[in-house]
Amino acid sequence: MSEAFTKSMARNIFFGGSLFFFLVFVGLTIHTTRELPERDHRENINEMVVLGKKVWEDNNCIGCHTLLGEGAYFAPELGNVYTRFGNSKEAIKGFIMSRPVNGIPGRRSMPQFNLTEEELEGIAEFLKWTSEVNTANWPPNIQG
Amino acid sequence: MKFQSQAVAKPYFIAAIVLFIGQIIFGLVMGLQYVIGDFLFPAIPFNVARMVHTNLLIIWLLFGFMGSAYYLIPEESETELYSPKLAIALFWIFLAAGVLTIIGYLAVPYATLAHITGNDLLPTMGREFLEMPTITKVGIVIVALGFLFNIGMTVLKGRKTAISMIMIMGQVGLAVFFLFSFYNPENLILDKIFWWWVVHLWVEGVWELIMGSILAFVLIKTTGVDREIIEKWLYMIIAMALITGILGTGHHYFWIGAPEYWQLIGSVFSAMEPIPFFMMTLFAFNMVNQRRREHPNKAAVLWALGTAVMAFLGAGVWGFLHTLAPVNYFTHGTQITAAHGHMAFYGAYVMIVLTMISYSMPMMRGRAAANSKASQTVEMWSFWLMTVAMVFITLFLTGAGILQIFLQRMGDSPQNFMVVQERIQIFYWLREAAGVMFFIGLMTYVASFFVKGKEATLKG
């Protein structure tokens, strides 16, 4: 780099630029959190949805699945599983309940988590709520 | 070694390498589970293997970053470390916390671990990369505070250089943004938005400061180029990293419920994120070309050039590949993401830590400047084995990802996730083979520490 361009000029660009864009980012984030209620329908977050998120976390579901495209890529996307399963909470609960303890020979299988009826209802409610978030039309189709 | 206390970095680097080995072993387990679905089931389900794989990576990189700072800060500050005893105490605390957490993952079901570690009181677990129990997170914060205090006090009593200031800013940023891991709202969407304040602002933000500072330090030492020139480059690189990277966070906000304007902001700014990495490549090659001395540690110079190139390819090119919103609409959450993640982490952060280890370890083991030629030859073999293996892992995952997208999301008759996974198995087999090659490279790397011989000398 040329001699006329000094280290202190570079330093000022670093501090000035970083600070400016960080402030813009904070501003946009605040704006986003204000817009979110319209998109995430938080009025529908009831006790069961809260319980479901806790069950989701306590069993590390994100370790295999994606949820709105984030997580592991070993098992299907679950952001739209409620719709994929025909808008049926019972189908979701039935699938989780019926996983064989020792897996399926040669194939990937979800572990048997021995969830209670209440936990199953919670996870189904949580996935139903997630499927109703406005995600700008993602995923591209029902397969997730 | 100019100051005795720099030697506290040695246990940090040894722990980093040992945990690195563990990380790769679990990577191989996961790779096999991709093709033999019931491998180790139900003893070690995929999610457990993955948690161990990614958390070990984070832990050992943090060991590497801290070790690098403990070596670099005293030398830059021209004074002994404020408290070597504190550094050693924190080492054992961090190692115990890390190892106990990994044992916890493997010994009991995750839900049990969550229960016994009090996740009901302050739920922070079960989110990607932040799976560690809340108490481990508290431990990380305590270690980080002690560490920052130690290197901060060292800088305060000594010379203040741009390199040490940027290192400290990077480490402070790392600690500050980690605090967002304690924020886990009941609203998944809010949770996701601020989860990225840890993950993105780490790897595409403050970690780049740490990387830049280590690279600049090693280049000053090995090339003898004037500090003014090196530090000017460093400022411009990290300026571009944060100018593009902060708003680049937007590329994670496309499809998780945030407003649509992020599609434009995220696309534009993250499309520029390759720039700082490209500058890093130019920087490393320019400095080596303008070198004023022949440093006997050729292996360290190779790692420094390697990390600059691979970070550009992995973070820059493979990141750009799927960062524009219209492309990301199809690639989001597929093997393309995995491909990018592997090469970016290896190129930017694994290789920068190995660069620092390669440069500093010979001195900490009592040599004047470098290992023997024989040892360096083995180390350079390990460089090529691991790097080429990682290129293939990335290419095979990219192949898998393209087919996955086509079959599952773009073709005329989109197919079910599991059906598609079966159809693209050949790529997962090839990825696993490349993974074995990586492991052989890693073993070669470890072996290089045990190769004896007469020390390579200046102009030798």
Boltz contact constraints between the chains, C-beta under 6 A:
constraints:
  - contact:
      token1: [A, 1]
      token2: [B, 232]
      max_distance: 6.0
  - contact:
      token1: [A, 7]
      token2: [B, 228]
      max_distance: 6.0
  - contact:
      token1: [A, 7]
      token2: [B, 231]
      max_distance: 6.0
  - contact:
      token1: [A, 7]
      token2: [B, 232]
      max_distance: 6.0
  - contact:
      token1: [A, 10]
      token2: [B, 232]
      max_distance: 6.0
  - contact:
      token1: [A, 10]
      token2: [B, 235]
      max_distance: 6.0
  - contact:
      token1: [A, 10]
      token2: [B, 236]
      max_distance: 6.0
  - contact:
      token1: [A, 11]
      token2: [B, 235]
      max_distance: 6.0
  - contact:
      token1: [A, 13]
      token2: [B, 239]
      max_distance: 6.0
  - contact:
      token1: [A, 14]
      token2: [B, 235]
      max_distance: 6.0
  - contact:
      token1: [A, 14]
      token2: [B, 238]
      max_distance: 6.0
  - contact:
      token1: [A, 14]
      token2: [B, 239]
      max_distance: 6.0
  - contact:
      token1: [A, 17]
      token2: [B, 239]
      max_distance: 6.0
  - contact:
      token1: [A, 17]
      token2: [B, 243]
      max_distance: 6.0
  - contact:
      token1: [A, 18]
      token2: [B, 242]
      max_distance: 6.0
  - contact:
      token1: [A, 21]
      token2: [B, 243]
      max_distance: 6.0
  - contact:
      token1: [A, 21]
      token2: [B, 246]
      max_distance: 6.0
  - contact:
      token1: [A, 21]
      token2: [B, 247]
      max_distance: 6.0
  - contact:
      token1: [A, 22]
      token2: [B, 246]
      max_distance: 6.0
  - contact:
      token1: [A, 25]
      token2: [B, 246]
      max_distance: 6.0
  - contact:
      token1: [A, 25]
      token2: [B, 247]
      max_distance: 6.0
  - contact:
      token1: [A, 32]
      token2: [B, 258]
      max_distance: 6.0
  - contact:
      token1: [A, 32]
      token2: [B, 259]
      max_distance: 6.0
  - contact:
      token1: [A, 35]
      token2: [B, 259]
      max_distance: 6.0
  - contact:
      token1: [A, 39]
      token2: [B, 257]
      max_distance: 6.0
  - contact:
      token1: [A, 40]
      token2: [B, 189]
      max_distance: 6.0
  - contact:
      token1: [A, 40]
      token2: [B, 257]
      max_distance: 6.0
  - contact:
      token1: [A, 42]
      token2: [B, 187]
      max_distance: 6.0
  - contact:
      token1: [A, 50]
      token2: [B, 186]
      max_distance: 6.0
  - contact:
      token1: [A, 57]
      token2: [B, 125]
      max_distance: 6.0
  - contact:
      token1: [A, 57]
      token2: [B, 126]
      max_distance: 6.0
  - contact:
      token1: [A, 58]
      token2: [B, 111]
      max_distance: 6.0
  - contact:
      token1: [A, 58]
      token2: [B, 114]
      max_distance: 6.0
  - contact:
      token1: [A, 58]
      token2: [B, 126]
      max_distance: 6.0
  - contact:
      token1: [A, 59]
      token2: [B, 111]
      max_distance: 6.0
  - contact:
      token1: [A, 60]
      token2: [B, 47]
      max_distance: 6.0
  - contact:
      token1: [A, 60]
      token2: [B, 110]
      max_distance: 6.0
  - contact:
      token1: [A, 60]
      token2: [B, 126]
      max_distance: 6.0
  - contact:
      token1: [A, 62]
      token2: [B, 128]
      max_distance: 6.0
  - contact:
      token1: [A, 63]
      token2: [B, 47]
      max_distance: 6.0
  - contact:
      token1: [A, 63]
      token2: [B, 50]
      max_distance: 6.0
  - contact:
      token1: [A, 63]
      token2: [B, 51]
      max_distance: 6.0
  - contact:
      token1: [A, 64]
      token2: [B, 46]
      max_distance: 6.0
  - contact:
      token1: [A, 64]
      token2: [B, 47]
      max_distance: 6.0
  - contact:
      token1: [A, 66]
      token2: [B, 333]
      max_distance: 6.0
  - contact:
      token1: [A, 68]
      token2: [B, 256]
      max_distance: 6.0
  - contact:
      token1: [A, 69]
      token2: [B, 255]
      max_distance: 6.0
  - contact:
      token1: [A, 69]
      token2: [B, 332]
      max_distance: 6.0
  - contact:
      token1: [A, 69]
      token2: [B, 333]
      max_distance: 6.0
  - contact:
      token1: [A, 71]
      token2: [B, 128]
      max_distance: 6.0
  - contact:
      token1: [A, 72]
      token2: [B, 50]
      max_distance: 6.0
  - contact:
      token1: [A, 73]
      token2: [B, 335]
      max_distance: 6.0
  - contact:
      token1: [A, 73]
      token2: [B, 338]
      max_distance: 6.0
  - contact:
      token1: [A, 74]
      token2: [B, 46]
      max_distance: 6.0
  - contact:
      token1: [A, 76]
      token2: [B, 417]
      max_distance: 6.0
  - contact:
      token1: [A, 103]
      token2: [B, 38]
      max_distance: 6.0
  - contact:
      token1: [A, 103]
      token2: [B, 41]
      max_distance: 6.0
  - contact:
      token1: [A, 103]
      token2: [B, 42]
      max_distance: 6.0
  - contact:
      token1: [A, 105]
      token2: [B, 38]
      max_distance: 6.0
  - contact:
      token1: [A, 106]
      token2: [B, 38]
      max_distance: 6.0
  - contact:
      token1: [A, 107]
      token2: [B, 37]
      max_distance: 6.0
  - contact:
      token1: [A, 108]
      token2: [B, 37]
      max_distance: 6.0
  - contact:
      token1: [A, 111]
      token2: [B, 42]
      max_distance: 6.0
  - contact:
      token1: [A, 111]
      token2: [B, 45]
      max_distance: 6.0
  - contact:
      token1: [A, 133]
      token2: [B, 257]
      max_distance: 6.0
  - contact:
      token1: [A, 135]
      token2: [B, 255]
      max_distance: 6.0
  - contact:
      token1: [A, 135]
      token2: [B, 257]
      max_distance: 6.0
  - contact:
      token1: [A, 136]
      token2: [B, 255]
      max_distance: 6.0
  - contact:
      token1: [A, 136]
      token2: [B, 260]
      max_distance: 6.0
  - contact:
      token1: [A, 138]
      token2: [B, 255]
      max_distance: 6.0
  - contact:
      token1: [A, 140]
      token2: [B, 409]
      max_distance: 6.0
  - contact:
      token1: [A, 141]
      token2: [B, 414]
      max_distance: 6.0
  - contact:
      token1: [A, 143]
      token2: [B, 408]
      max_distance: 6.0
  - contact:
      token1: [A, 143]
      token2: [B, 414]
      max_distance: 6.0
  - contact:
      token1: [A, 143]
      token2: [B, 416]
      max_distance: 6.0
